Amino acid sequence: MTSELHNVRAPVPLRRIARSLLDAVLPPQCLACPTLVDRPGRLCPDCWTRIDFVSAPYCACCGIAFEYDAGADAICGACLRERPAFDRARAAIRYSDESRDLVLGFKHGDRTHGAAAYGAWMARAGRELCQDADLITPVPLHWTRLFTRRYNQAALLGHAVASATGLAMRPDLLIRKRRTASQGRLSAAARERNLRGAFRVNGRCADDVPGRRILLVDDVLTSGATANACAKLLRRVGAATVDVLVLARAGKPR
């Protein structure tokens, strides 16, 4: 009975009235600046034009933007030299001076109210990946970081993408068993060494992996070291495919 009660939602007219009253008391602001907007989870026109939403042309594998259209199946030089452990990666926006505050505010600044909007952006950017996926899982935080931060930003994004697409969400499929040094100032090779042996599959969820098409969700894709480490583990325990969907993609267009 309790669970049934929790699933009861207020009628649409009542929700609209409640939303209007809340907006009157706390007018919704742009996700990136103090400008007022018509609805929560939106960017003002000025910020919208400054945020670089990722769209084709981009590498068919890692999703890095191309400066010119080389064809829908074109692969960037880095992926040609060494294919990532994941199958495909896509991002909603490019990590840049204009989007940095938006991403870091969400990651470190408790500005989690934008999660639903970011999830919708990601679902749109990764439409093909979502259509091909069986389930979503986020990149995990070590429990000590989760304790101090109070939330896993990748898990919030994963839930938002799941809500936007109807995909199943497995928030605890992966466990970060070792606290790793911050990746921010490490080279690509150092990032890879830093993450060796850092993850394991949760024994309670082991049956969810074999033969499944996994969509790995994170906030930012930089060198791909974290995504690679998770993808290698998932493939080793039987995942059919591992795609990666992130809010922001670092790196200049190639």
C-alpha positions, 0 to 999 in steps of 0.5 A: 500500500505504501509503495502504491501511495508513493506512485500517486501523482497530483492531477495535471491542473494541480501540478500546474497551479503549484508550479505557477505559485512556486515560480511566483515566489522563486522565479526560474533562472537561467541554468548558466546566469541569473537571468530569469527564464520562462521555465526551470531548466532552461538557458536564456537566449544569450547563454544558449548562443554561447553554449556549443552544442555538439552536432555532426560532423564528429568522429563516429567512434569517440564523438570528437567534433570535426572541423569539416564533414568527412562523412558519417562513418569517419574516424578521427586519427586518435581512434584510428591509431588506437580504438577505445575500449568502448564502442561509441561516445557522444556528448551534449555540449563541448567543454569550453570557457563558456560551458565550464561554469555550467559543468563545474557548478553541477559537478562541485557546486550543488547546482543539481537543479539542472540535471533533468535539462542536461539529461534531456540534452544528452538523450537528444545528442545520444539518440542512437546510443539510447535506442541501442542500449539495454540499460544505463549505468553511471561512472561510480564515485569512491564512497569517500568522495560520495560522502563529502560531495553528497551526490554522484553527478554521473548518477544524477545524469544517468537517472535523468537520461533514463527518465527521458528515454525509459531505459532501465537504470542500474546506479550500483552496477559498478563500484569504485573500489579504490580512491584515485587521485584527481585526473584534472592535471594528469597526462593521458598516460598517467590517467590510465595508470591512475585508474588501473584496478580502480573499478569492479562489478557489483556482485549483486548486479553481475547477472545484468551484464552478460549479453547486455548493451550498456550505456555508460554515463558520466559528466565529462569525457576528456582523455577517455581513460575513465570510460576505457577502464569501465568499458574494459571491465564491462566487456571482460564480464560479458557486456555485448557493447559499451557506449558512453554518453556524457554531458560535456566533451573536452578537446578542440575540434579535429 
